[in-house]
Amino acid sequence: MLLSNLRQDYKKGNLTEKELKSSPFDQFTSWFNDALIEKIPDPNAMVLSTVNAKEEPSSRIVLLKDFDSNGFVFYTNYNSRKGQDLEYNAKACLLFFWQKLERQVRIDGLIRKNDSKESDLYYESRPLESRIGAWASIQSKVMSDRNELENRVSFYKEKFGNNPQRPEYWGGYILEPKLFEFWQGRSSRLHDRVIYTKDYEDKWKIERLYP
């Protein structure tokens, strides 16, 4: 089968002005709850896109761990490639895709490190193996083979036992949104696209985009 022949017509729903929430955070909550109800696998999986010092873009999947009207939180190694990118350029983009619902949400904004106490609390909530893994993995660096990683895991298990503390180089980021785009698939590629942006009074303005 030719790739050019692979296509799907989207007919699950639509996005009308009547059903839109005035706040993009409320709209995201509504759609996220729909994803939970539909039991979509990993509904909090999102693409994080960053740009490095050479102006080269990079994307990867990370997991959303919290959100409210302040922003969207995820956790990682601050020395990783994405951490280095964000140190250079705090502008980033999140993208959620819920295929079963034929929906996407794109969120553009600025990223900063979240409060260290919040990172401590989240780190302590993780399974022990994941907490050890934060120490063992020199994230994004080249290793000789898998045994090198497993040896580091064994080393830190012996060093910390059941009580590893959060490494200083590991913690949370929060993206503070500047723009939301809600995308609902429609038939014949005539999709619904709605954006929320801040106006001069720092209020959210809602506009519809051509597909």
N, C-alpha and C positions, 0 to 999 in steps of 0.2 A: 504494500500500500504506500502511495506517495504521501509525504508529509503535507503537501499542498492540499490533499484531499481530506485531511483530518480536521473536522470542525464539529462544533456542537451548537445547537440553537438554544438560547437561554429563555426559559418560559416560566420560571418559578415565581416571579413576582415583579413588582414595580416599586418605585420610590416617588411618592407624591408630596407636594408641599404641605398638604393637610396633615400627613402623618409625621412630618419632621418635628423634632424637638427644637426648642429655641437654643438650647445649649448643645454643642457638639459632644460634650462629655456624657450628657444624658442620652444622646443618640447612640453613641458608642456602647454605653451600658445596655441599652435595649437590644442592639444587634448582638452583643456578646452573650447576653442571656439567651437569645434565640439559638446561638451556636451551642450553648450548653444543653438546652432542651433537645436539640437535634442530635446530641451525643457525638458531635464532630470530634474526631481524634485530635488531641493537642490543640484545642481552640485558642490557647494563649501563645502558640508558635507564631513568630513574626520575623519578617526579613528586616534586618538592620543594615542600612547602607551608610557608608562613611567615605571620606576622601582623605588620602594621605598627603604628605609634604610634597610629593611629585605631582599632585593634582590627579592621582589615579583613583577611580572609585573602587569600592570593594563591598560585597554584600555577603551576609551569612544569616542563618536562622538562629535566633535566640528566643528565650521564653520570657514572656511578660509575667512579672511576679506581684505587681500591685499597680493600681491606678486610682486617681481621684482628680479633682479639679486642678491640682497642682501639676500633674503630669503622669508619665508612664515609666515604670521602674523595671530594670533588669539588672542582673549581677554577672560579673565576669572578673577576669584577671586584668588589672590595670596596665600590666606590661605586655599584654597581648597585642596583636596587630590592630584590633579595633580600638584598644586603649591608646595606642600610639597615635592612631588616626585622630581620635577625639582630642588628644592633647594638642595636636596641630590645628584642627578645625572642629569646633564644637557643633557646627551645623550637621544635622543628620536627618534620616528619614526612616520611618517604620512602615511596614506593609503587612496587613493581615489578609489572608485569602481563605474564605470558607466555601469550598467548592460545592458542597451539598446545598448550600443556600444561594449559590451563584452571586456571591458578594465579595467585595474588596473594601478595605479601609486603608487609606494612606494618610500618614501624619507626619508633617514636616515641623522641625523645631530646633531648639538649642538644647544641648545635653550638658549636664554638670554632674559631678559626683554627689551622691546623696549623703545624708548625715551618717557619721561613723557609727552612732548608736543603732540606727536602723539596720546598717550592714551587719553589726554584731548580732542583733536579734535574728535576722534572717539566717545568718551563718549557723547559729546555734540550733535553728529549726531543721537543718538539713540532716540527712542520714549520715552516720559516722563515716562511711566509705567516701561520700562526697566531700566531707570536710577534710579528710586525709588527702583526697585527690587534689584539692586546692593547693596543698603544699607540694605534692609530688609532681604536678604538671608544670613545666616551664612553658606555658602556653605559647604557641606559634613558633617555638624554636625547633630546630632540626635535632633529631635524636638518632643514635646509631641503630637501634632496633627496639622491639617491644620489651625485651628483657630489661633494658635500661630504665624504662618507666616502671615496670613491675618491681625492680630493685628499689627504686625511690619510694614506692608505696610501702614496701616492707620496712624500709628505714624509718619513715615517719610514723608508721604504726607502732614500731618499737619505741620511738622517741616520745610520742605523745600519749600512747595508750588510748583511752576512751575520752580524752579531754583536750583535743587540739584547740588552740585559740585561733581566731581569724588572722590570716596573714595580712600585713599592712598593705600588700600589693593586690589584695583581692577585696572587692566590695561592689556597691551598687552605683548605678547611674540613673538619673531621671531625665527624661526628655520633656521639656516644657513646650507644648504645641504652639505653633504660629499659624498652621493651616491644617484643616481636615478635609479629606475628600472621601465621600461615601459613594460607592459604585455598586449599582444593582444591574446584573445582566438582563438584557431584554432581547427579544427576537430580532433577527436580521441585523445584529450588531448595533442596533439603535438603543444603546444602553442608557440608563439613567445615571448621571453624574452630578453630584451636588457638593459644593465646597463651602466651608465655613472659614472666614478670615476676620481679623480684628479691624474695626473701623477707627476713625480718628478719636472716638470717645472710648476706645478700648472695649467696645461691645462687639459681639459676634455678628457678622453679616453673612447672610445665606444667599448663594447664587447658584444657578444651574449652568452647566457646561454642555456644549455640543459633545456628542459621543465621538 
